[in-house]
Amino acid sequence: MARKIKAKRILQLRDGGLSRTAISRSTGMSKQSVCDVFDVAEEQGIAYDDVRDMPDDEVYRLLFPDRNNHEPAYALPDWEHVHKELAKTGVTLKLLHSEYADKCSEQGQVSMGYDRFCKLYREFTVRNSVTSRVGHKAGRICEVDWSGPTMELANPDTGELTTVYLFVGTLPFSRYSYVEPTLDMKQDTWLLCHVHMFEHFGGSVPVIVPDNLKTGVVKHPREGEVVLNGAYEEMAAHYGAAIMPGRVRKPKDKPSVENTVYNIALSVIGPLRGTAFTSFDALRAAVAGQLEAYNAAPFQKRSGSRKACFESEERPLLRPLPAVPYEICTWVYDRKVQKNSHVAYAKNFYSVSHIHVGKKVDLRIAGSTLEVFLGGERLATHRLFPPYLSNKYSTAESHMPQDRSYQDWNAERIRKWALRIGPCCSAVIERSFTSARFEEQAYNPCLAILRLSHAYSAPRLERACEMVLETGVRTPRYAHIKPILETNQDKIAPEDGCADGDAVGYVRGADYYGGI
């Protein structure tokens, strides 16, 4: 068994009532690994609440101290017989489980519990592509999709029409629905609609059933593992849910939302077809009003309404929302930790512990926060600099090494290089060290200046540094010196008679304009 099994995540989804197959499909882990975690947890009586505050590695060691696999010892029912009998009037899974348990007792075999009996029946229906005889359970599943029919928003100045898309989410038990108009179907919009949907419901569910759109599912082969979009999977994990996409071209896997999409076209889009919307806010308000009426409309074949059924039977069974809503984030992969114990992002620098120098880390940017991860472990958290700032350092003192002798570059070596070039260059480098809070922060700016001597020679760099110092810049940088060398300003000597402080540059003189 691989040590990378996310045992704690499996226990969390198991606590939410997901089957082994469902967890395997939603997390990408093998069925055998999921079964191992289930069996050991049941044998030792370990629940998710017991390990909620424990790190992942510790949970794994608790479950598998010797890496032993545990095989189930119960007898398996004849699922074909169960499925056939369940279609008959008056037959329930409870009755069939009782008959199964009696048969096992007569034959001296170990029988499974009722909960597992129900879960394995669900796996049988999915595996054999048959429709389950069991109705939807309250607070268990949410089906989501984009509506095929769309709306339009008109530009009041030009009359140009913009397509408005509708995100639809439905709870199959009560058929209570959520609809949100959007101007695009991008990934961030898709994730944000889920956040708003859960807030509208006032809770979350253990299972999300989407279609196979690219913002949710990267690959759904006929055979093999489903590959989920990383950001979508992270959002679901934030709400303690698993993603179980419907099979390709199989609308029966999410019939509730398919039916709701059709009803939304009749109940929301149809009544608003004669209204020309020039304001997106007005369109949102109109859709919200029609949605409220749709949820409050009475059922045709049973008593009550979607809203009444949701409020009385389903809302109490929803999972509580996290204390903080999910933030839309951006991932940046394989950023190398520089020798000054910092990683670069958007022209600024953020510190990481010096023990990770030279390693490649991943950055997670969400809102005003930047987090640094290595192999799934968070190494550092920083407040993100505004986009208009550059060349700034966010440094935690604990990340800096006490003994800096291991580094290829240090302050002493940089200062010696600057002295070899000349006193003006040395002065520029010294000002960079003086302005930095930690001397490691000055390494990159100083080396960038010193390496100009490779392209333009040491005497020219010394002259360029002298010219920059004469301008009075407090902390000369690469951006001040490079343009002087590129335009050869360091090669132009000031003409006689120029007063101190006069700008030195290209002066054509009166003779140049004499022919005009």
C-alpha positions in Angstrom: 0.0 0.0 0.0 1.4 3.4 -0.9 2.1 5.8 1.9 0.4 8.6 0.0 -3.1 7.3 0.7 -5.1 10.1 2.1 -6.6 8.1 4.9 -8.0 11.2 6.8 -9.8 12.4 3.6 -11.3 8.9 3.2 -12.6 8.9 6.7 -14.1 12.4 6.2 -16.0 11.2 3.1 -16.9 8.0 4.9 -18.4 10.0 7.7 -20.5 11.8 5.1 -22.0 8.5 4.1 -20.2 8.0 0.8 -19.6 4.5 -0.5 -16.2 3.0 -1.3 -16.7 3.3 -5.0 -17.9 6.9 -4.7 -14.8 7.9 -2.7 -12.6 6.1 -5.1 -14.2 7.8 -8.1 -14.1 11.3 -6.5 -10.6 11.3 -5.1 -8.8 9.3 -7.8 -7.5 6.7 -5.2 -7.7 3.0 -5.9 -10.7 1.1 -4.8 -8.4 -1.3 -2.8 -6.8 1.6 -0.9 -10.2 3.0 0.1 -11.4 -0.5 1.1 -8.3 -0.9 3.3 -9.1 2.3 5.2 -12.8 1.4 5.6 -12.0 -2.1 7.0 -9.3 -1.0 9.4 -11.4 1.9 10.7 -14.4 -0.3 11.3 -12.3 -3.0 12.9 -10.6 -0.5 15.3 -13.7 1.6 15.8 -12.1 4.8 14.5 -14.4 7.5 13.2 -13.6 10.8 11.5 -14.3 12.8 14.7 -11.5 10.8 16.4 -8.9 12.0 14.0 -10.3 15.4 12.9 -7.5 17.4 14.5 -4.7 14.9 13.6 -2.2 15.4 10.7 -2.7 13.2 7.7 0.6 11.2 8.3 -0.4 10.5 11.9 -3.8 9.2 10.8 -2.1 6.9 8.3 0.2 5.6 11.0 -2.7 5.0 13.4 -4.6 3.0 10.8 -1.6 1.1 9.3 1.2 0.7 11.9 2.4 -2.4 10.1 0.9 -1.7 6.7 -1.4 -4.7 7.0 -4.3 -5.1 4.5 -7.6 -6.4 6.0 -9.9 -8.3 3.8 -13.7 -8.3 4.4 -15.0 -11.4 6.1 -18.8 -11.1 5.3 -20.7 -13.0 2.8 -21.9 -11.1 -0.3 -25.6 -11.1 -1.3 -26.9 -12.0 -4.8 -27.3 -8.4 -6.0 -29.1 -9.5 -9.2 -31.8 -11.1 -6.9 -31.9 -8.1 -4.6 -32.4 -5.7 -7.6 -35.1 -7.9 -9.0 -37.0 -8.4 -5.7 -36.8 -4.7 -4.9 -39.0 -3.8 -7.9 -41.9 -5.7 -6.3 -44.6 -4.0 -4.3 -44.0 -3.9 -0.6 -40.3 -5.0 -0.8 -37.7 -2.7 0.8 -34.0 -2.9 1.3 -34.7 -3.3 5.0 -36.7 -6.4 4.4 -34.2 -7.9 1.9 -31.3 -7.2 4.4 -33.2 -9.1 7.1 -33.7 -12.1 4.8 -30.0 -11.9 3.9 -29.0 -11.9 7.5 -31.2 -14.8 8.4 -29.7 -16.8 5.5 -26.2 -16.0 6.6 -27.0 -17.1 10.2 -28.4 -20.4 8.9 -25.3 -21.1 6.9 -22.9 -20.0 9.7 -21.6 -17.0 7.7 -20.9 -13.4 8.8 -23.4 -10.9 7.5 -22.8 -7.2 6.7 -24.7 -4.4 8.5 -27.7 -2.7 6.9 -25.8 0.5 6.1 -23.1 -1.4 4.2 -25.8 -3.5 2.5 -27.4 -0.3 1.2 -24.1 1.2 0.0 -23.1 -1.9 -1.8 -26.4 -2.1 -3.6 -25.8 1.5 -4.8 -22.4 0.4 -6.1 -24.1 -2.5 -7.9 -26.5 -0.1 -9.7 -23.7 2.2 -10.7 -21.4 -0.6 -11.8 -24.1 -2.3 -13.9 -25.6 0.9 -15.3 -29.1 0.1 -13.9 -31.5 2.6 -12.2 -31.6 2.3 -8.4 -34.9 1.3 -6.9 -34.2 3.5 -3.9 -35.5 7.1 -3.9 -33.3 10.1 -3.3 -32.2 10.8 0.3 -32.6 14.2 1.8 -29.5 16.4 2.2 -27.2 13.9 0.4 -26.8 15.0 -3.3 -26.7 18.3 -5.2 -26.8 18.2 -9.0 -25.3 21.1 -10.9 -25.1 22.1 -14.6 -25.2 25.0 -17.0 -28.6 25.7 -18.6 -28.7 25.2 -22.4 -31.2 28.0 -22.9 -29.7 31.4 -22.3 -30.8 35.0 -21.9 -29.6 38.3 -23.4 -28.4 41.7 -22.0 -28.5 44.7 -24.2 -26.0 47.6 -24.2 -28.1 50.8 -23.7 -25.7 52.8 -25.9 -25.0 50.6 -28.9 -27.8 48.0 -28.6 -25.3 45.2 -28.8 -26.5 42.0 -27.2 -24.5 39.9 -24.7 -25.3 36.3 -23.9 -26.2 35.6 -20.3 -25.7 32.0 -19.1 -27.6 30.4 -16.2 -26.0 28.2 -13.6 -28.5 25.7 -12.1 -28.2 23.7 -8.9 -30.8 21.3 -7.6 -31.3 19.2 -4.5 -33.0 16.0 -5.9 -35.0 15.1 -2.8 -37.0 18.3 -2.5 -36.2 19.6 -6.1 -35.4 22.9 -4.4 -33.2 24.8 -6.9 -30.8 27.7 -7.3 -30.3 29.7 -10.4 -27.6 32.4 -11.0 -27.1 34.4 -14.2 -23.5 34.9 -15.3 -21.7 36.6 -18.2 -19.3 33.7 -18.9 -18.8 30.0 -18.1 -15.2 30.2 -17.0 -13.7 28.2 -14.1 -13.7 31.0 -11.5 -17.4 31.8 -12.3 -18.2 28.1 -12.0 -16.6 27.8 -8.6 -18.1 31.1 -7.4 -21.6 29.9 -8.4 -21.1 26.9 -6.1 -20.2 29.1 -3.2 -23.3 31.2 -3.7 -25.4 28.1 -4.1 -24.3 26.7 -0.8 -24.9 30.0 0.9 -28.4 30.1 -0.7 -29.2 26.6 0.6 -27.7 27.4 4.0 -25.6 24.3 4.1 -23.6 21.8 2.0 -24.1 18.2 0.9 -21.7 15.2 0.8 -22.0 14.6 -3.0 -21.9 17.0 -5.9 -22.9 15.6 -9.3 -21.8 17.8 -12.2 -21.7 17.2 -15.9 -18.4 16.5 -17.7 -17.6 20.1 -18.5 -13.9 21.1 -18.5 -14.2 23.4 -15.6 -15.1 20.4 -13.4 -13.8 17.3 -15.0 -10.5 17.0 -17.0 -11.0 13.4 -18.2 -13.8 10.9 -17.8 -12.7 7.7 -19.7 -15.0 4.8 -20.3 -12.6 2.7 -18.3 -10.1 3.9 -15.7 -10.0 6.8 -13.2 -11.9 10.1 -13.5 -9.5 13.1 -13.5 -11.0 16.1 -11.8 -10.2 19.7 -12.1 -7.8 20.6 -9.2 -9.5 23.8 -8.3 -13.0 22.2 -8.4 -11.8 19.3 -6.2 -10.3 21.8 -3.7 -13.5 23.7 -3.6 -15.5 20.5 -2.9 -13.0 19.5 -0.2 -13.5 22.9 1.5 -17.2 22.1 1.9 -16.5 18.4 2.8 -18.1 17.1 -0.4 -17.0 14.6 -3.0 -17.5 15.2 -6.8 -19.1 12.3 -8.7 -19.6 13.4 -12.3 -22.3 11.7 -14.3 -21.2 9.4 -17.1 -20.6 10.9 -20.5 -23.8 11.3 -22.5 -25.8 9.7 -19.6 -28.3 12.4 -18.5 -30.0 9.8 -16.3 -27.1 10.1 -13.8 -28.4 13.6 -13.0 -32.1 13.6 -14.0 -33.2 16.2 -11.4 -31.0 19.0 -12.7 -31.8 18.1 -16.3 -35.5 18.4 -15.5 -34.9 21.6 -13.6 -33.1 23.1 -16.6 -36.1 22.4 -18.7 -38.5 23.9 -16.0 -36.2 26.9 -15.6 -36.6 27.6 -19.3 -40.4 27.5 -18.9 -40.7 29.3 -15.5 -37.8 31.8 -15.6 -36.7 32.5 -19.1 -40.1 32.2 -20.7 -41.9 34.9 -18.6 -39.0 37.3 -19.0 -38.6 36.9 -22.8 -40.4 40.1 -23.5 -38.3 42.2 -21.2 -35.2 44.0 -22.6 -32.6 44.1 -19.9 -29.9 46.8 -20.1 -28.7 46.3 -16.5 -27.2 43.1 -15.3 -28.3 43.8 -11.7 -31.9 44.2 -13.0 -31.6 40.9 -14.8 -30.3 39.2 -11.7 -33.2 40.6 -9.6 -35.7 39.5 -12.2 -34.3 35.9 -12.3 -34.3 35.8 -8.5 -37.9 36.8 -8.4 -38.9 34.1 -10.9 -36.8 31.5 -9.1 -38.6 32.3 -5.8 -42.0 31.8 -7.5 -40.7 28.5 -9.1 -39.6 27.1 -5.8 -42.9 28.2 -4.1 -45.2 26.7 -6.8 -47.1 23.6 -5.6 -46.1 20.2 -6.9 -48.4 18.6 -9.5 -48.3 15.1 -8.2 -47.8 15.5 -4.4 -48.7 17.9 -1.7 -46.6 20.9 -0.8 -44.0 22.8 -2.8 -40.2 22.6 -3.4 -39.6 25.3 -0.8 -41.9 23.8 1.8 -40.3 20.4 1.4 -36.8 21.9 1.6 -37.5 23.9 4.7 -39.3 21.1 6.6 -37.4 18.0 5.6 -34.1 18.8 3.9 -32.6 22.0 5.3 -32.1 20.4 8.8 -30.1 17.6 7.3 -27.7 19.8 5.3 -24.1 20.0 6.6 -23.2 23.3 8.3 -21.2 25.7 6.1 -17.5 26.3 6.9 -16.7 29.4 9.0 -15.1 31.0 6.0 -16.5 30.7 2.4 -14.2 29.2 -0.2 -11.9 31.7 -1.8 -11.2 31.5 -5.5 -7.5 30.9 -5.8 -4.7 30.8 -8.4 -1.9 28.2 -8.4 1.6 28.8 -9.6 3.7 25.7 -9.9 7.4 24.9 -9.7 8.8 28.1 -8.4 12.4 27.7 -7.3 13.4 28.9 -3.8 16.3 31.3 -4.5 19.6 31.4 -2.6 18.3 34.3 -0.5 15.5 32.1 0.9 12.8 33.8 -1.2 10.5 32.9 -4.0 9.5 35.4 -6.7 5.9 36.2 -7.6 4.6 39.2 -9.6 8.0 41.1 -9.3 8.0 40.8 -5.5 9.7 38.3 -3.1 8.3 36.1 -0.3 10.5 34.2 2.2 10.6 30.5 2.7 12.7 28.6 5.3 16.4 28.4 4.3 16.3 24.6 4.5 14.3 24.6 1.3 16.8 26.6 -0.8 17.0 25.2 -4.3 13.7 23.2 -4.1 10.7 23.9 -6.3 7.6 24.9 -4.5 4.0 25.7 -5.5 2.3 29.1 -4.7 -1.4 29.4 -3.9 -2.7 33.0 -4.3 -6.2 33.7 -2.9 -7.5 37.1 -2.2 -4.8 39.1 -0.4 -2.8 36.0 0.7 0.1 34.1 -0.8 0.8 30.6 0.5 3.9 28.4 -0.3 3.5 24.6 -0.5 5.9 21.8 -0.9 4.4 18.4 -1.6 1.1 19.3 -0.1 2.6 20.8 3.0 2.2 24.5 3.6 5.6 26.1 4.3 4.8 29.8 4.7 1.9 32.3 4.5 2.4 36.0 3.4 0.2 39.0 2.8 0.2 39.6 -0.9 1.7 42.9 -2.1 -0.6 45.1 -4.2 0.0 44.7 -8.0 1.3 48.3 -8.3 4.3 47.5 -6.0 7.5 45.8 -7.3 10.8 44.6 -5.9 9.4 44.4 -2.4 10.3 41.7 0.2 8.0 39.9 2.7 10.4 38.2 5.0 9.9 36.2 8.2 13.0 36.5 10.4 12.7 32.8 11.4 13.2 31.8 7.7 16.6 33.4 7.6 19.6 31.1 8.4 21.7 31.8 11.5 24.8 30.5 9.9 25.1 31.9 6.3 28.3 30.2 5.5 26.6 27.5 3.4 25.5 29.9 0.7 27.3 30.3 -2.6 26.8 34.0 -2.4 27.1 36.2 0.7 27.6 39.8 1.5 31.3 39.7 1.9 31.8 38.0 -1.5 29.5 40.6 -3.2 31.3 43.5 -1.6 34.7 42.2 -2.8 33.4 41.9 -6.3 32.1 45.5 -6.2 35.4 46.8 -4.9 37.3 45.2 -7.8 35.1 47.1 -10.2 35.6 50.5 -8.5 34.6 52.8 -5.6 31.4 54.1 -7.2 30.2 50.6 -7.9 31.1 49.7 -4.3 29.0 52.7 -3.0 26.0 51.6 -5.1 26.2 48.1 -3.7 26.6 49.3 -0.1 23.5 51.4 -0.5 21.5 48.3 -1.6 22.7 46.5 1.6 21.8 49.5 3.8 18.2 49.7 2.4 17.5 46.0 2.9 15.9 44.8 6.2 17.8 41.5 5.8 21.1 41.3 3.9 19.7 38.3 1.9 17.2 40.6 0.4 19.9 42.6 -1.3 21.6 39.6 -3.0 19.6 39.6 -6.2 19.6 43.4 -6.8 23.3 43.6 -6.2 24.2 40.6 -8.4 22.0 42.0 -11.2 24.1 45.2 -11.1 27.4 43.4 -10.9 26.6 41.1 -13.8 26.4 44.1 -16.1 30.2 44.1 -16.0 30.1 40.9 -18.1 28.2 42.6 -21.0 29.6 46.1 -20.8 33.0 45.8 -19.0 34.0 46.9 -15.5 35.1 50.4 -16.4 31.9 51.2 -18.1 29.8 49.9 -15.2 32.0 52.0 -12.8 31.3 55.1 -14.9 27.5 54.3 -15.0 27.5 53.9 -11.2 29.2 57.3 -10.9 26.6 59.0 -13.1 23.8 57.5 -11.1 25.3 58.6 -7.8 25.6 62.1 -9.2 21.8 62.2 -9.8 21.2 61.8 -6.1 19.2 58.6 -6.3 19.1 57.3 -2.7 19.2 53.5 -3.6 20.5 53.0 -7.2 19.1 49.9 -8.8 19.6 47.8 -12.0 16.8 49.8 -13.6 18.8 53.0 -13.1 22.1 51.7 -14.4 21.1 49.5 -17.4 19.6 52.3 -19.5 22.8 54.4 -19.2 24.9 51.5 -20.6 22.4 50.6 -23.3 22.3 54.1 -24.7 26.1 54.6 -24.3 25.6 57.7 -22.1 28.6 56.6 -20.0 30.9 57.1 -23.1 29.8 60.8 -23.6 32.0 63.2 -21.8 30.5 66.6 -20.6 31.4 69.5 -22.9 33.5 72.3 -21.5 31.5 75.1 -20.0 28.7 72.8 -18.8 27.7 73.8 -15.3 27.7 71.1 -12.6 24.4 69.3 -12.5 23.6 70.0 -16.1 22.1 66.9 -17.8 24.4 65.0 -20.1 23.0 63.5 -23.2 22.8 63.7 -27.0 22.9 67.4 -28.0 22.8 68.0 -31.8 23.8 71.7 -31.7 23.0 74.6 -34.1 25.0 73.2 -37.1 22.5 70.3 -37.2 19.6 72.5 -37.9 21.5 74.9 -40.3 20.2 73.3 -43.5 16.6 73.7 -42.5 
